[in-house]
């Protein structure tokens, strides 16, 4: 497992670059955990940050490659930085802005800020509905003034977030997406003719973007996990005896495969109303700091 690094060696320019993965020490104790953020809260906040990126991508009619790249960059970033210093909403906005440039489908800064302002207002509205008696109030977006503090605060957050992502990742923003690998593996396993299986496995890969698995495991492992979940869900039989396991064809270890499945399935667990409200109220760094102070008092 190669380690997330903040430096790049000139000697690697003419060699195949290793896909950066988190080190064992980074996995066991993330910067956020060191700052007092519980692991389950960090995991849910990362997932919600990736969800915001996905929603923003839809509203901006952005390409899937840019959206997926942004989600992976966000997950990488928080193995090097703390939620106490950078909110998931701000880093998500900066990651999507950066990935849109990387994938050569840039978006206007103003459009991205408007979309995130809408998403944050909607999250706040949803949280307030749960806590209030009147739960029938319809969400109405209140556009911000381009000369007001809100716009300039979000603009500053966007610029700073993009800069911090580049700085803390050492400008190593190369991302390997899993979709081509999925098609190749499904072809080798004779599953390309099953449209439902292809669609479901593709969906699992997209859902996995809300988890840190793309920063913890190589792409073949993540793709194999999506195939395993799909075949079990649809009752498709593949060789899995000790003498002949289909995942060994792709040099994937069973323990890693099962671990990725666990990360993906945890996304679908039932959360209480209070848990969901709590996460929606911790999207900016000031919210996290206030929450940590209240916990310590």
Buried (B, 14 or more C-beta within 10 A) or exposed (E): EEEBBEEEEEEEEEEEEBBBBBBEEBBEEBBBBEBBBEEEBBBBBBBBBBBBBBBBBEBBEBBBBBBBBBBBBBBBBBBBBBBBBBBBBBBBBBBBBBBBEBBEBBBEBEBBBBBBBBBBBBBBBEBBBEEEEEEEEEEEEEEBEEEEEBBEBBBEBBEBBBEBBBEBBBEBBEBEBBBEBBBBBBEEBEBBEBEEBBEBBBEBBBBBBBBBBBBBBBBBBBBBBBBBBBBEEEEBEBEEEEEEBBBEBBEBEEEBBEBBBEBBBEBEEEEEEEEBBBBBBBBBBEBBBEBBEEEEE
